[in-house]
Amino acid sequence: MKRKVSALFLQSTLRAKILTLFLCLIAIPLSLQGIITYSQFSASTESRTAEYTGQIVGQINRNLERNIREMKRLSLMPLYDPEVLSILKEIQTNTSATSFLSMEKREKMTLYISSLSYSRPEVKGIQIIAGNGMIFSNLDPSIMKSKGDLAEEGWYSRVIREQGAAVIIPQHRPVYYLDASGERYVSVARLLREPYTKVPLGIIKIDMKMDMFDQILSDMPFTKDGSLIIVNEGNELFYEKRESEGSPGYRTLLQETEGINRGDANQMMIQGQRYLFVDHQSRETGLVVISLIPLDILLAESNSLRSFTMLIAAMFLLVAGGLAIYFSYSLSKPLVQLKEKMLQVKRGNFHERVPVESQDEIGKLSEQFNQMVEEINRLVNEVYLSSLREREAELAALQSQINPHFIYNTLESINMMAIRSGNYDVSDMVSSLGKLMRYTVAREDGHVTLTQELASLESYVRIQKIRLGERLQVFMDVEESLSDQRIPKLLLQPLLENAIAHGIEHQEQGGTIWLTAFCQEGVMQISVRDNGKGMSEQSLSHLLTSLHTPMQQHEMTGNAHNGTALRNISQRLTLLFGEEYGLTIESRPDQGTKITMRIPLDFQKGESRHVQSIAGGR
């Protein structure tokens, strides 16, 4: 991974390297400062909140201890009342006592229990359950069963098992209540035994309303979306308070708190949200008060600080990034320009120059580059002129060796034979070929009039029309004023040949070629346009690039035959008349191609002026 990053950095541009280094020098310290500040503040906030919440749940547990302690004391009171004990003993010794127990004794039990519950709004009801299942209560008989089989109740066996010790019963729904509300209660119960013989006489059970917990918690601050849950050592529910629908409840807590160290502040994930878990267990009652606080709300202030820090850091980064971009562009701009000019020179454009804007190392390098390109341009022009003269000399030597009269006589003989046999197409083709050869091998100075060039072109077109028939249509439109204008010889035939070979010939329906010549602002413009298949943008781009590529470099790239004729014409015109003259090409797929050449009207003067500038450009 380290090697990949290093390689990526080394392969990136100088501008990217400078920008990256600037941003790293600024971004890393700012990011570290923000992270450290946020982490320390968050840890401090969480620690203070855990400590404060621990104090709250501890206070809740102490309040619960006080209330339950009072209920335990209340459950002992029947053992100190001889009349109550006497009635319970009577029922215990005579299981059919319910049938003969006097109304006075029943009322005595009811009044006694009512006195215990007097001024205790947190108590729903106090029940004394005799050994035979008879139930005495302070509640109206219309909402109470007078007798019931409670042995199947889970709490009943626990009370019997404790042998007189108080039992705190978690949330449950007593079966002896006749109301259908389904309300649940928390209770304190104990087995009533004869003080001396320890014989079981019955059970006292005090049912407490859930309002008791609400009363205890009424003055305690709670966090939005938090939860408070009270359970015993066996994780049985006594009470739960959820501040919103999304707050975790008792059942969710049981699933998520496995492995949690009780008595410590912990962070835990519940239903995709992080909570601070704080609990406190009472040594007296064994009850555990659990508080769950969403960390998102707990750390809201920290998040505000983080947002503020990030905003300040972003502003600094924005300013620093702007400065980094400015300096990186300023420092690398001369090198980028130098690189672009070098690419242009690589493509064969030796007229590019780098603007020198400083006298530092980059400025000196730019000056040396400009001098080198000027020297290369001079040498290329000299070599090209030398090559051109050599080719002209070779052509002249070849022309001197050719016996044109023999060829012309032979072609004329073929022509006469074709006429005698009635093969006029062959006659026309041979006649046109003869005219084309006379024009090609004629020993001239290399310059002809536009009329002469067009006459030769008509011979070439006749030969092609005999070959292609009606698939080829050619139209010429030339201004009269240009008829005697002199142009370099054999400029137009390659353009027409290119249009036929690449635009028309491979189309089943053939096509049309338009040749126009007109004068515009002292420049003769000759265009050859076809309605052939055209070229894609990529092909056109490659062709335009090849027009300015030296022949030697083009051969090195393996594209020596790609647009050779067009490249020769373009470079020939540029060499004769200057960079502002040459070929322009327009093309779109399935819409044809248009090639335009620009030639100065003052041909001889323009040529002399440019050749002189080449010769003296040292």
C-alpha positions in Angstrom: 0.0 0.0 0.0 2.8 2.4 0.9 4.6 1.6 -2.4 1.4 2.3 -4.3 0.9 5.7 -2.6 4.5 6.5 -3.2 4.3 5.5 -6.9 1.1 7.5 -7.3 2.7 10.6 -5.8 5.8 10.2 -8.0 3.7 9.8 -11.1 1.5 12.8 -10.4 2.1 16.3 -11.9 4.3 18.8 -10.2 1.3 21.0 -9.7 -0.5 18.2 -8.0 2.5 17.5 -5.8 2.8 21.1 -4.7 -0.9 21.4 -4.0 -0.9 18.1 -2.1 2.1 19.1 0.1 0.5 22.5 0.9 -2.8 21.0 1.8 -1.2 18.2 4.0 0.9 20.8 5.9 -2.3 22.7 6.7 -5.0 20.0 6.9 -3.2 17.5 9.1 -2.5 19.9 12.1 -6.0 21.4 11.8 -7.6 17.9 11.8 -5.5 16.7 14.7 -6.4 19.7 16.7 -10.1 19.3 16.0 -10.1 15.6 16.8 -8.2 16.0 20.1 -10.4 18.9 21.2 -13.6 17.0 20.4 -12.4 13.8 22.0 -11.3 15.4 25.3 -14.5 17.5 25.6 -16.7 14.4 24.8 -14.9 12.3 27.3 -15.2 15.0 30.0 -18.9 15.4 29.2 -19.6 11.7 29.3 -17.7 11.3 32.6 -19.5 14.2 34.3 -22.9 12.9 33.1 -22.2 9.3 34.2 -21.2 10.6 37.7 -24.3 12.8 37.9 -26.6 10.1 36.7 -25.1 7.7 39.2 -26.0 10.1 42.0 -29.6 10.3 40.6 -30.2 6.5 40.4 -28.6 6.1 43.8 -31.1 8.7 45.2 -33.9 6.9 43.5 -32.9 3.6 45.1 -32.7 5.2 48.6 -36.2 6.6 48.2 -37.4 3.1 47.2 -35.6 1.6 50.2 -37.5 4.0 52.5 -40.9 3.2 51.0 -40.3 -0.6 50.9 -38.9 -0.5 54.4 -42.2 1.1 55.5 -44.2 -1.6 53.7 -42.1 -4.3 55.4 -42.8 -2.7 58.8 -46.5 -2.5 57.9 -46.6 -6.2 57.1 -45.4 -7.0 60.6 -48.2 -5.2 62.4 -50.7 -8.2 62.5 -48.2 -10.1 64.6 -48.6 -7.5 67.3 -52.5 -7.6 67.4 -53.8 -10.5 69.6 -57.3 -10.3 68.1 -56.0 -10.8 64.5 -53.8 -13.6 65.6 -56.7 -15.2 67.5 -59.0 -15.1 64.4 -56.3 -16.5 62.2 -55.6 -19.3 64.7 -59.3 -20.1 64.9 -59.4 -20.5 61.1 -56.2 -22.5 61.1 -57.5 -25.0 63.6 -61.0 -25.3 62.0 -60.7 -25.2 58.2 -64.5 -24.8 58.0 -64.4 -21.6 60.1 -65.6 -19.6 57.1 -69.0 -21.1 57.7 -69.3 -20.1 61.4 -66.9 -17.1 61.6 -69.1 -14.4 63.1 -69.8 -11.2 61.2 -68.2 -9.3 64.1 -64.9 -11.1 63.6 -65.0 -10.5 59.9 -65.7 -6.8 60.4 -62.9 -6.7 63.0 -60.4 -8.0 60.3 -61.7 -5.6 57.7 -61.5 -2.6 60.1 -58.0 -3.6 61.2 -56.7 -3.9 57.6 -58.4 -0.6 56.7 -56.5 1.1 59.6 -53.2 -0.2 58.2 -53.9 1.3 54.8 -55.3 4.6 56.1 -53.5 7.7 54.7 -51.4 5.6 52.4 -52.4 6.6 48.8 -49.6 4.5 47.3 -51.3 1.3 48.6 -53.9 -0.3 46.4 -55.0 -2.9 48.9 -53.8 -5.0 51.9 -54.9 -8.6 51.9 -54.6 -11.1 54.8 -55.0 -14.6 53.4 -55.9 -17.2 56.0 -54.6 -20.8 55.9 -57.9 -22.1 54.3 -57.7 -19.5 51.4 -60.1 -17.0 53.0 -59.1 -13.4 52.0 -59.6 -10.4 54.2 -59.1 -7.0 52.6 -59.6 -3.3 53.0 -61.3 -3.2 49.6 -65.0 -3.4 48.8 -66.1 -7.0 48.5 -67.6 -6.2 45.1 -64.1 -5.9 43.6 -62.6 -8.7 45.6 -62.8 -12.4 45.8 -63.5 -13.6 49.4 -61.6 -16.8 48.8 -59.2 -18.1 46.3 -56.7 -20.9 45.5 -53.5 -18.9 45.4 -51.1 -21.9 45.7 -50.5 -21.8 41.9 -49.3 -18.2 42.0 -45.6 -17.8 41.6 -45.2 -15.4 44.4 -47.1 -17.6 46.8 -44.5 -20.4 46.9 -41.7 -17.8 47.3 -43.5 -16.3 50.4 -43.9 -19.7 52.0 -40.3 -20.6 51.2 -39.0 -17.5 53.0 -40.6 -18.6 56.3 -41.7 -15.1 57.5 -39.1 -12.9 55.8 -40.5 -10.1 53.7 -40.7 -10.8 50.0 -40.7 -8.0 47.4 -42.9 -9.2 44.5 -42.2 -7.7 41.0 -44.9 -6.5 38.7 -47.9 -8.9 38.5 -51.7 -9.0 38.1 -53.4 -10.4 41.3 -56.0 -13.0 40.5 -58.2 -12.0 43.5 -59.2 -8.6 41.9 -62.5 -8.8 40.0 -61.9 -5.6 38.0 -61.1 -6.1 34.3 -58.6 -3.2 34.0 -55.6 -5.6 34.0 -53.7 -3.1 36.2 -50.4 -4.5 37.5 -48.9 -4.0 41.0 -45.7 -4.4 42.9 -46.2 -6.0 46.3 -44.5 -6.7 49.7 -45.6 -10.0 51.3 -44.6 -12.2 54.2 -45.8 -15.4 56.0 -47.6 -14.7 59.3 -46.5 -17.3 61.9 -47.6 -17.7 65.5 -44.9 -15.8 67.5 -44.0 -18.6 69.9 -44.8 -21.9 68.0 -43.9 -20.5 64.6 -47.0 -22.2 63.2 -48.0 -20.6 59.8 -51.3 -18.7 60.2 -51.6 -17.0 56.8 -50.0 -14.5 54.5 -50.2 -10.7 54.5 -49.8 -9.1 51.0 -49.6 -5.3 50.4 -50.2 -4.3 46.8 -48.6 -1.0 45.8 -49.7 1.2 42.9 -47.3 2.0 40.2 -48.0 5.7 41.1 -45.6 5.2 44.0 -42.7 5.0 41.5 -44.0 8.0 39.5 -44.1 9.9 42.8 -40.5 9.0 43.7 -39.3 10.0 40.2 -41.4 13.2 39.8 -38.6 15.4 41.0 -35.8 13.7 39.1 -34.5 15.1 35.9 -34.7 12.9 32.8 -33.1 13.1 29.4 -35.2 13.2 26.3 -35.4 9.7 24.6 -33.9 8.2 27.7 -35.2 5.3 29.8 -35.3 4.3 33.5 -35.9 0.7 34.4 -36.1 -1.0 37.9 -35.5 -4.7 38.2 -34.5 -7.1 40.9 -31.5 -9.4 41.0 -33.3 -11.9 38.8 -34.0 -9.2 36.2 -37.7 -9.3 36.9 -39.4 -6.0 36.1 -40.6 -3.7 38.8 -40.9 -0.5 36.8 -40.0 1.2 33.5 -40.3 4.7 32.3 -39.7 5.5 28.6 -39.5 9.2 27.6 -40.5 8.4 24.0 -41.7 5.6 21.8 -38.1 5.1 20.5 -36.6 4.7 23.9 -35.4 1.2 24.7 -37.7 -0.8 27.1 -37.3 -3.7 29.6 -37.4 -6.5 27.0 -34.9 -4.8 24.7 -32.6 -4.2 27.7 -32.6 -7.9 28.7 -31.3 -8.8 25.3 -28.6 -6.1 25.1 -27.2 -6.1 28.6 -25.7 -9.6 28.6 -22.1 -9.3 29.7 -22.5 -5.8 31.0 -20.5 -5.1 34.2 -23.1 -3.9 36.7 -22.1 -1.0 38.8 -20.0 0.7 36.1 -20.9 3.3 33.5 -20.8 1.6 30.1 -21.5 2.5 26.5 -23.8 0.1 24.7 -25.5 -0.2 21.3 -29.2 -0.7 21.4 -31.2 -0.9 18.1 -28.5 1.0 16.2 -28.1 3.8 18.7 -25.4 4.3 21.3 -26.5 4.7 25.0 -24.8 5.5 28.3 -25.7 2.7 30.7 -25.6 3.6 34.4 -27.0 1.4 37.2 -27.2 1.2 41.0 -28.1 -1.8 43.2 -29.6 -1.5 46.6 -27.9 -3.7 49.2 -31.1 -3.6 51.3 -33.8 -4.5 48.7 -31.6 -6.0 45.9 -33.4 -3.7 43.4 -31.3 -2.4 40.5 -32.1 1.1 39.1 -30.9 1.4 35.5 -30.7 4.6 33.5 -30.2 4.7 29.7 -29.2 8.0 28.2 -28.8 8.5 24.4 -25.2 9.6 23.7 -26.4 11.7 20.7 -28.3 13.9 23.1 -25.7 13.6 25.8 -23.0 14.8 23.5 -25.2 17.4 21.7 -23.0 20.2 23.2 -19.9 18.3 22.1 -21.4 17.9 18.7 -22.0 21.7 18.6 -18.4 22.2 19.5 -17.3 19.7 16.9 -19.5 21.5 14.2 -18.0 24.8 15.2 -14.5 23.5 15.1 -15.1 21.8 11.8 -16.6 25.1 10.4 -13.5 27.0 11.5 -11.2 24.3 10.2 -13.1 24.3 6.9 -12.8 28.1 6.6 -9.0 27.8 7.2 -8.8 24.9 4.8 -10.7 26.9 2.2 -8.4 29.9 2.5 -5.4 27.7 2.7 -6.6 25.7 -0.3 -7.1 28.8 -2.3 -3.5 29.9 -1.4 -2.2 26.5 -2.2 -3.9 26.4 -5.6 -2.7 29.9 -6.4 1.0 29.1 -5.4 0.9 25.7 -7.1 -0.4 27.2 -10.3 2.0 30.1 -10.2 5.0 27.9 -9.6 4.0 25.2 -12.1 2.5 27.4 -14.8 5.8 28.0 -16.6 6.7 24.3 -16.5 3.2 23.3 -17.8 3.6 25.8 -20.6 7.0 24.4 -21.4 5.6 20.9 -21.4 2.7 21.8 -23.8 5.1 23.6 -26.2 7.4 20.5 -26.1 4.4 18.3 -27.1 3.7 20.7 -29.9 7.3 20.5 -31.1 7.1 16.7 -30.8 4.1 16.7 -33.2 6.2 18.7 -35.7 5.1 22.3 -34.9 8.4 24.1 -34.8 6.9 27.6 -34.6 5.9 27.3 -30.9 7.6 29.5 -28.4 7.5 29.7 -24.6 6.8 33.1 -23.1 9.7 34.1 -20.8 8.2 35.8 -17.7 11.0 35.4 -15.2 14.8 35.2 -14.9 14.9 32.3 -12.5 15.9 28.7 -13.5 12.6 28.1 -15.3 13.0 31.4 -17.2 16.5 30.4 -18.3 15.2 26.9 -19.3 12.5 28.5 -21.4 15.0 30.8 -23.2 17.2 27.8 -24.0 14.1 25.8 -25.3 13.1 28.7 -27.6 16.6 28.9 -29.0 16.7 25.1 -29.5 13.3 25.1 -31.4 14.4 28.0 -33.6 17.5 26.1 -34.6 15.6 22.9 -35.2 13.1 24.8 -37.3 15.9 26.3 -39.4 17.5 22.9 -39.9 14.2 21.2 -40.8 13.4 23.9 -43.4 16.9 23.5 -44.9 16.6 19.7 -45.1 13.1 19.9 -46.6 14.2 22.4 -49.3 17.2 20.3 -50.0 15.0 17.2 -50.3 12.5 19.1 -52.5 15.2 20.2 -54.9 16.6 16.7 -54.9 13.2 15.3 -55.9 12.8 17.9 -58.6 16.2 17.0 -59.9 15.3 13.3 -59.9 12.0 14.0 -61.6 13.8 16.1 -64.3 16.3 13.3 -64.8 13.5 10.8 -65.1 11.7 13.0 -67.6 14.8 13.3 -69.6 15.1 9.5 -69.8 11.5 8.9 -70.8 10.8 8.9 -74.5 7.4 10.5 -74.4 7.0 10.2 -78.2 7.1 6.4 -78.1 4.5 6.3 -75.3 2.3 8.9 -77.0 2.5 7.0 -80.3 1.6 3.7 -78.6 -1.4 5.3 -76.8 -2.5 6.8 -80.1 -2.3 3.4 -81.8 -4.4 1.9 -79.0 -6.8 4.7 -79.5 -7.2 4.1 -83.2 -7.7 0.4 -82.7 -10.4 1.1 -80.1 -12.2 3.5 -82.5 -12.0 0.9 -85.4 -13.5 -1.7 -83.1 -16.2 0.7 -81.9 -15.0 0.6 -78.3 -15.3 4.3 -77.6 -15.0 4.0 -73.8 -11.5 2.6 -74.3 -10.7 5.3 -76.8 -11.8 8.0 -74.5 -9.9 6.5 -71.5 -6.7 6.2 -73.6 -7.0 9.7 -74.9 -7.5 11.1 -71.4 -4.6 9.1 -70.1 -2.4 10.5 -72.9 -3.3 14.1 -72.0 -2.7 13.4 -68.3 0.7 12.0 -69.1 1.7 14.9 -71.3 0.7 17.3 -68.5 2.5 15.3 -65.8 5.9 14.8 -67.6 5.9 18.3 -69.2 9.2 20.1 -68.2 8.0 23.2 -66.6 9.1 25.3 -63.7 6.6 23.6 -61.4 4.0 26.4 -61.6 0.9 26.3 -63.9 -2.2 28.4 -64.3 -5.4 27.3 -62.6 -6.9 26.7 -66.1 -4.1 24.2 -67.0 -4.5 22.4 -63.6 -8.3 22.1 -64.2 -7.8 20.8 -67.7 -5.6 18.0 -66.4 -8.1 17.4 -63.7 -10.9 16.9 -66.3 -8.8 14.2 -68.0 -8.5 12.4 -64.6 -12.2 12.7 -64.0 -13.1 11.2 -67.4 -10.9 8.2 -66.6 -12.6 7.8 -63.2 -16.1 8.2 -64.7 -15.5 5.5 -67.2 -14.5 3.2 -64.3 -17.3 4.2 -61.9 -20.0 5.2 -64.3 -23.0 7.2 -63.0 -21.9 6.5 -59.4 -19.5 9.5 -59.7 -20.7 13.1 -60.4 -18.2 16.0 -60.4 -19.1 19.7 -60.6 -16.6 22.6 -60.9 -17.3 26.2 -60.2 -14.4 28.6 -60.7 -14.3 32.4 -60.7 -13.2 33.7 -64.1 -10.7 36.1 -62.5 -8.7 33.2 -61.2 -8.2 31.4 -64.6 -4.7 32.8 -65.1 -3.7 32.6 -61.5 -0.6 30.5 -61.1 -0.5 27.7 -58.6 2.0 24.9 -57.8 1.5 22.0 -60.3 -0.4 18.8 -59.4 -2.2 20.2 -56.3 -5.8 19.4 -57.1 -5.6 15.8 -58.4 -4.6 14.3 -55.0 -7.5 16.1 -53.4 -10.0 14.7 -55.9 -8.3 11.2 -55.8 -8.7 11.3 -51.9 -12.4 12.2 -52.2 -13.1 9.4 -54.6 -11.0 6.7 -52.8 -12.2 7.5 -49.2 -15.6 9.2 -49.7 -17.3 7.9 -52.9 -15.9 4.6 -54.2 -17.0 2.4 -51.3 -20.6 3.7 -51.3 -23.0 1.5 -53.3 -25.0 4.6 -54.5 -21.8 6.5 -55.3 -21.7 10.2 -54.6 -21.0 13.8 -55.8 -17.9 16.0 -55.7 -17.9 19.8 -55.8 -14.8 21.7 -56.7 -15.0 25.5 -56.1 -12.4 28.3 -56.5 -12.9 31.9 -55.4 -11.1 34.9 -54.1 -11.5 36.2 -50.6 -9.5 39.1 -49.1 -6.6 38.7 -51.4 -6.4 34.9 -51.0 -7.4 32.2 -53.5 -9.5 29.5 -51.8 -10.0 26.2 -53.6 -12.2 23.6 -51.9 -13.1 20.0 -52.7 -16.2 18.7 -51.0 -17.9 15.3 -51.3 -21.1 13.8 -49.8 -19.3 10.5 -48.9 -19.1 8.6 -45.6 -17.1 11.3 -43.8 -14.9 10.8 -40.7 -15.4 10.5 -37.0 -14.0 13.2 -34.7 -11.1 10.9 -33.6 -10.1 10.1 -37.2 -10.3 13.8 -38.2 -8.2 14.8 -35.2 -5.5 12.2 -36.2 -5.6 13.4 -39.8 -5.2 17.1 -38.8 -2.3 16.2 -36.5 -0.6 14.3 -39.3 -0.7 17.4 -41.5 1.8 19.1 -39.2 3.9 16.1 -38.5 7.3 15.8 -40.2 7.7 12.9 -42.6 10.5 11.3 -40.6 8.5 11.3 -37.3 5.4 10.0 -39.1 7.4 7.1 -40.4 8.6 6.3 -36.9 5.0 6.1 -35.6 4.0 3.6 -38.3 1.6 5.9 -40.0 3.6 6.7 -43.1 0.7 5.9 -45.5 -2.0 7.6 -43.4 -2.9 10.9 -45.2 0.5 11.1 -47.0 -0.8 13.0 -50.1 -2.7 15.5 -48.0 0.3 15.9 -45.6 2.7 16.6 -48.6 0.3 19.2 -50.1 -0.1 20.9 -46.7 3.6 21.0 -46.0 4.4 22.1 -49.5 2.0 25.0 -49.3 3.2 26.0 -45.8 6.8 25.9 -47.0 6.1 27.9 -50.1 3.8 30.6 -48.6 4.0 30.4 -44.8 2.1 29.1 -41.8 -1.1 31.0 -42.6 -1.5 29.0 -45.8 -2.1 25.3 -46.3 -5.1 22.9 -45.9 -8.1 22.9 -43.6 -10.3 19.9 -43.3 -14.0 19.6 -42.1 -15.8 16.3 -41.8 -18.7 14.6 -40.1 -19.8 10.9 -40.1 -22.2 10.2 -43.1 -22.1 14.0 -44.0 -19.0 14.0 -46.2 -15.7 15.8 -46.1 -14.6 19.3 -47.2 -10.9 20.1 -47.9 -9.9 23.8 -48.5 -6.5 25.1 -49.6 -5.4 28.7 -49.3 -3.0 30.2 -51.8 -1.9 33.9 -52.0 -2.9 35.7 -55.2 0.6 37.3 -55.5 2.0 33.8 -56.0 5.5 34.7 -57.2 6.0 37.4 -54.7 4.7 35.3 -51.9 7.0 32.4 -52.8 10.1 34.6 -53.1 9.4 36.3 -49.8 9.0 33.0 -47.9 12.0 31.3 -49.4 14.1 34.3 -48.6 12.9 34.2 -44.9 13.8 30.5 -44.7 17.3 31.0 -46.1 18.0 33.9 -43.8 16.4 32.5 -40.7 19.6 31.8 -38.8 
